[in-house]
């Protein structure tokens, strides 16, 4: 008898069936993932249809039309494999589609990793229900881990499915919306199984490199420039916190002294954020994130941003977006040790050539984190 399942649903349920060979927790985890993904896929509506419907909210109509412009730019100017991705819209039942859990040991900035079929190992565990994410976070916290539990407004299925625009991010300001779509579409172009830091830093770099050109094409610069400056300042603060924590964790001091020193560094981070952001138009933009900073949140930032300079340098050495993607793929396919050495070399080269550009934010973060005491 002919199957009544669509190709997309077959992908999901075949994955779940194979996982019944594994442990109960694994089966339960993938079952909720399959069900959550299916709920989203089955709720998709073509953007063109939503835009044309007379009862569609006018703001939503404008934002979906903007998405279409961003998609066209990504395909034509950035050589990203857009295909049918983000050509549909889903109004979610909840505020966010997924909640991620990330864990790091009490005295380490190396996150716990989980391994998945196809995607390889990653430093996060995603749940389509917040209650399930909370339960997992509580379990890990009871084992002594520092925990980050946070909503995920968007994610990529790496080209397995035509990802839709979600209500969780559709109303974002133009620069954030474009930056997000460039990031997620980049995952469809290059993805190295088992290397979260490589993949997320690459996608972040693509977004940051592409955004100024897109903003210029839209006549948007002012607020986006301020937002990028604020992001850089926060990035530098968290980099400094990580640099100060590493020698503490690697020392032979007692755990009680390590904990005392750790708390001092994190308190300094929170104080410095309040100082640096006091004149920002929206000083609370990152406040909630900074206030709950711990090893897990610092590890999360490192996963998404630590290798961004390396990829920016690789882009500068390439004569086109396609050449850049090919070079990234080549680096990604290196032996892991060789890959890390190459990325370190590229990061150093970028830092040297951009020392003046980054000097102010680096100086402010370093000065505050060094001089100020909680």
Buried (B, 14 or more C-beta within 10 A) or exposed (E): EEEEEEEBBEBBBEBBEEBEEEEEEBBEBBBBBBBBBBBBBEBBBEBBEBBEEEEBEEEBBEBBEBBBBBBEBBBEEBBBEBBEBBBBBBEBEEEBBBBBBBBBBBBBBEBBBBEBEEBBEBBBBBBBBBEBBBEBBEEBBEEEBBBBBBBBBBBBBBBBBBBBBBBBBBEBEBBBBBBBBBBBBBBBBBBBBBBBBBBBBBBBBBBBBBBBEBBEEBEBEEEBEEBBEBBBBBBBBBBBBBEBBEEBBEEEBEEEEBBEBBEBBBBBBBBBBEEBBEEBEEBEBBBEBBEBBBBBBBBBBBBBBBBBBBBBBBBBEBEEBEBBBEBBBEBBEBEEEEBBEBBEEBBEBBBEEBEEEBEEBBEBBBEBBEEEEE
